[in-house]
Amino acid sequence: MQFQNTRARQRSSSSDSLERVARLASGSAVVIFSSSSCCMCHAMKRLFCELGVSSMVYELDQDPNGKGMEKALSKLIGNSPAIPVVFIGGELIGSMDRVMTSHINGTLVPLLKEAGALWL
């Protein structure tokens, strides 16, 4: 019985974390889930800053529920590192590799314009 209760709490906590990620991700045109000590996260934040985008950044290592949200993000993106993860217009774009690919092939700026994060 104890094992079943523990599993039920874990599922509930995971579901709560996923719901929180979804809510936060839809709260701004560009949302970055990050860690304050991650060099890849810093590079991601810098990219958007240099593009002139004001993104909402959630530093998971500074959030009491950060570990749960990191696990939820990991489930969303598969086997990639859980952070950094970017949402544009409430839609999951992915981690660093997906964002950089979009930037290099020229599809990132149109996404940002469509989401209202860039006007020029």
Sequence and secondary structure as in RCSB ss.txt:
>XXXX:A:sequence
MQFQNTRARQRSSSSDSLERVARLASGSAVVIFSSSSCCMCHAMKRLFCELGVSSMVYELDQDPNGKGMEKALSK
LIGNSPAIPVVFIGGELIGSMDRVMTSHINGTLVPLLKEAGALWL
>XXXX:A:secstr
 HHHHHHHHHHHHHHHHHHHHHHHHTSSSEEEEE TT HHHHHHHHHHHHTT   EEEEGGGSTTHHHHHHHHHH
HHTTS S SEEEETTEEEESHHHHHHHHHTT HHHHHHHTTS   
